[in-house]
């Protein structure tokens, strides 16, 4: 395989859902390629001379309980185009789909269109398993300019895109409006200082014992806490440089979280922050917008949502994107790749992304999508979409690009939040671990 060294302007990728099992996946050898495999090869195909295949396969884990709506959208595609689509449940989660996809490279029996999360697509890119999607998408009649730009560029690397957004989310601030009213609070916090003040007011008023919940290591803390770290001017990395994790801003932000737990107004959820919140056991948490429908349905109180709070350094661009896109296999034939691009465009059209959002709670991925019907049913959903349009940024390389990176971050954060370990020392150990993972495992693949 041949890969170029990443440029300073290379775009970053995202996560709703992180790859805690990604270290086990590793980087496999390149499989046999039938279609276009590299950015250059994809550009060389005369797509205008290609006829789409009569049948293709779509590998998915049905994110957000989407099996029924996926079937409905695929059936409509087949009726419109005559192209038969086999929907394959390729795993229970994003990591299982990615692992099966990589294992299948040696046999050639791979999905033509495949769900890829923010934390799994880059590994498949490194292995030359994904088609650069720009040219074939245009040949299929797709207009990529109507995608939310941040969401689309989450799959951009070395000036090409390797997926289009599909089941996408951000994190958002949830709060119990009934608890707030009982404590005399009138609005959600806009800064982390206000998070602390509101939380202390809730505890002092006897409304709750735990006012805020941080996620455990199994609930993607590096994603959920990215907002806090960015707000303090820190980060999990600066592209491939892990020194950001020991910067003053990162240390101060993580010290704030540790102190919150030690002071008693926050905890590390032993279950799930979303479940604890819906049960009334805690008053506030940061969670995925994809949880909005379930939390609203389950909670016996009025659920409030707000933009994520800013910090003392950064007030606005503090919202990490997440979730999954759909990518095209480089091992498929050009005919299958063209048909897969047509399906990708169909699944994520302005109309269909709204239908998908209604069922799952993921945000619409097209800027021209009309989600007013969803807003009327759940006004909180409009807050999530407004935040997406104004506050989001793509995630740090060491969390979403580095195999094992998110696991290292999650383990370190769990240790810091549940013990009195010195934060600077613990983050120093984390920096060395992330640097080692990159230099020993990933850098040789990128430069090979």
SULDA-V482847 format. One record per pair of residues at least 6 apart in sequence whose C-alpha atoms are under 7 Angstrom apart, sorted by sequence separation. I is the first residue (numbers start at 1). J is the second residue. D is the distance in whole Angstrom. If there is no record, write none. Layout:
i,j,d
I,J,D
I,J,D
This chain:
i,j,d
36,42,5
78,84,6
91,97,5
104,110,6
124,130,6
155,161,5
156,162,6
180,186,7
189,195,5
202,208,6
203,209,6
215,221,5
229,235,6
236,242,7
237,243,6
238,244,6
260,266,5
261,267,5
276,282,6
277,283,6
310,316,6
347,353,7
357,363,6
375,381,6
399,405,5
400,406,7
90,97,5
155,162,5
203,210,7
237,244,5
277,284,7
296,303,6
357,364,6
375,382,5
398,405,5
399,406,5
416,423,6
155,163,6
203,211,7
236,244,6
237,245,6
310,318,7
101,110,6
202,211,6
235,244,6
236,245,5
328,337,6
90,100,7
234,244,6
235,245,6
354,364,6
74,85,7
308,319,7
353,364,5
152,164,6
199,211,5
273,285,6
328,340,7
353,365,6
152,165,6
199,212,7
234,247,6
274,287,7
151,165,6
234,249,4
235,250,6
354,369,7
233,249,5
234,250,4
350,366,6
358,374,6
232,249,5
278,295,6
354,371,6
98,116,7
183,201,7
232,250,7
326,344,7
350,368,6
351,369,6
412,430,7
183,202,6
350,369,4
229,249,7
278,298,6
279,299,6
229,250,5
232,253,6
274,295,7
278,299,4
94,116,7
98,120,6
183,205,6
363,385,6
408,430,7
94,117,6
183,207,7
229,253,5
95,120,7
182,207,7
228,253,6
134,160,7
58,85,7
134,161,6
55,83,5
56,84,6
57,85,5
58,86,6
59,87,6
60,88,6
61,89,6
132,160,6
133,161,6
179,207,6
1,30,7
54,83,5
55,84,5
56,85,5
57,86,5
58,87,5
59,88,5
60,89,5
61,90,6
132,161,6
133,162,5
405,434,6
54,84,6
55,85,6
56,86,6
57,87,6
58,88,6
59,89,6
60,90,6
61,91,5
132,162,5
133,163,6
57,88,7
59,90,5
61,92,5
131,162,6
61,93,6
130,162,6
61,94,7
61,97,7
402,438,7
60,97,7
59,111,5
216,268,6
58,111,6
171,224,7
212,265,7
213,266,5
214,267,6
215,268,6
216,269,6
57,111,5
58,112,6
59,113,6
60,114,6
211,265,5
212,266,5
213,267,5
214,268,5
215,269,6
216,270,7
57,112,5
58,113,5
59,114,5
60,115,5
210,265,5
211,266,6
212,267,7
213,268,6
214,269,6
56,112,6
57,113,7
58,114,6
59,115,6
210,266,6
213,269,6
210,267,7
215,272,7
215,273,6
214,273,7
213,273,6
203,265,7
224,286,6
224,287,7
200,265,6
199,265,6
293,361,6
213,282,7
292,361,6
212,282,6
290,360,7
291,361,7
211,282,5
212,283,6
213,284,7
214,285,7
290,361,5
321,392,6
210,282,5
211,283,5
212,284,5
213,285,5
289,361,7
290,362,5
319,391,6
320,392,6
321,393,7
22,95,7
32,105,7
211,284,6
212,285,6
289,362,7
318,391,6
319,392,4
320,393,5
321,394,6
21,95,7
25,99,6
31,105,5
32,106,7
208,282,7
317,391,5
318,392,6
319,393,6
320,394,6
31,106,5
305,380,6
316,391,6
317,392,6
318,393,7
320,395,6
19,95,6
32,108,7
317,393,6
306,383,7
231,310,5
232,311,5
231,311,4
232,312,6
233,313,5
307,387,6
231,312,6
232,313,5
233,314,6
231,313,6
232,314,6
228,311,7
231,314,5
230,314,7
231,315,6
231,318,6
230,318,6
42,131,7
47,136,7
38,128,7
42,132,6
37,128,6
48,139,7
227,318,5
43,135,6
47,139,6
227,319,6
37,130,7
38,131,7
39,132,5
227,320,7
37,131,6
38,132,7
226,320,7
36,131,6
289,384,6
27,123,7
30,127,5
29,127,6
30,128,6
28,127,7
17,117,7
19,119,6
27,127,7
18,119,6
19,120,7
15,117,7
16,118,7
15,118,4
14,118,4
15,119,6
63,167,7
179,283,7
13,118,6
14,119,7
176,283,5
175,283,6
176,284,6
175,284,4
174,284,6
175,285,7
174,285,5
173,285,6
174,286,6
173,286,5
172,286,6
173,287,7
171,286,6
172,287,6
171,287,5
172,288,6
171,288,4
172,289,6
192,309,6
170,288,6
171,289,6
188,306,7
191,309,4
192,310,6
169,288,6
170,289,6
190,309,4
191,310,5
192,311,6
169,289,6
189,309,6
190,310,6
191,311,6
39,160,7
169,290,6
178,301,6
178,302,6
177,302,6
176,302,6
177,303,6
176,303,5
177,304,6
175,303,6
176,304,6
175,304,5
174,304,6
175,305,6
174,305,5
173,305,5
174,306,7
172,305,7
173,306,5
172,306,6
173,307,6
172,307,6
173,308,5
172,308,6
14,154,6
13,154,4
11,153,7
12,154,6
13,155,6
11,154,7
11,156,6
11,157,5
10,157,5
10,158,6
171,319,7
170,319,7
171,320,7
170,320,6
170,321,5
6,158,7
169,321,6
170,322,5
16,169,6
169,322,5
16,170,7
168,322,6
169,323,5
168,323,4
167,323,6
168,324,6
261,417,7
167,324,5
239,396,6
240,397,6
166,324,6
167,325,6
238,396,7
239,397,5
240,398,7
258,416,7
165,324,7
166,325,5
237,396,6
258,417,5
165,325,4
166,326,6
236,396,6
237,397,6
257,417,7
164,325,5
165,326,7
237,398,6
163,325,6
164,326,6
236,398,6
163,326,5
164,327,7
236,399,7
163,327,4
162,327,6
255,423,6
251,423,7
251,424,6
246,424,7
246,427,6
166,348,6
245,427,6
246,428,6
222,406,7
246,431,7
245,431,6
222,409,6
222,410,6
243,431,6
221,410,6
242,431,6
220,410,7
242,434,7
169,362,5
217,410,5
242,435,6
168,362,5
169,363,6
217,411,6
167,362,6
168,363,6
130,327,7
131,328,6
217,414,5
130,328,6
131,329,6
140,338,6
216,414,6
130,329,5
131,330,5
166,365,7
129,329,6
130,330,5
165,365,6
129,330,5
140,341,6
18,220,6
129,331,7
136,338,6
140,342,5
142,345,6
118,322,6
137,341,5
118,323,6
136,341,6
117,323,6
118,324,6
117,324,4
15,223,7
116,324,5
117,325,6
115,324,7
116,325,5
115,325,6
116,326,6
115,326,4
116,327,6
114,326,5
115,327,6
172,384,7
113,326,6
114,327,5
113,327,6
114,328,6
113,328,5
112,328,6
113,329,6
112,329,5
148,365,6
111,329,7
147,365,6
148,366,5
170,388,7
147,366,4
148,367,5
112,332,6
146,366,5
147,367,6
146,367,5
146,368,6
108,331,7
112,336,7
112,337,7
113,340,6
112,340,6
154,394,6
150,393,7
77,346,7
73,347,7
122,401,6
56,336,6
119,400,4
53,335,5
118,400,6
119,401,6
52,335,5
53,336,5
51,335,6
52,336,6
56,340,7
50,335,6
52,338,5
53,339,6
52,339,5
69,356,7
37,330,5
36,330,6
66,360,6
35,330,6
65,360,7
35,331,5
64,360,5
33,330,6
34,331,5
35,332,5
33,331,4
34,332,6
35,333,4
36,334,7
32,331,7
34,333,6
35,334,5
16,321,7
17,322,6
15,321,6
16,322,3
17,323,6
14,321,6
15,322,3
16,323,4
14,322,5
15,323,5
126,446,7
26,403,7
14,394,5
23,403,5
13,394,6
14,395,5
22,403,6
23,404,4
12,394,6
13,395,6
22,404,6
12,395,6
12,396,7
12,397,6
15,400,7
14,400,6
20,406,6
13,400,6
19,406,6
20,407,5
13,401,7
18,406,7
5,446,6
4,446,6
5,447,6
3,446,5
4,447,6
3,447,6
3,448,6
2,448,6
1,448,7
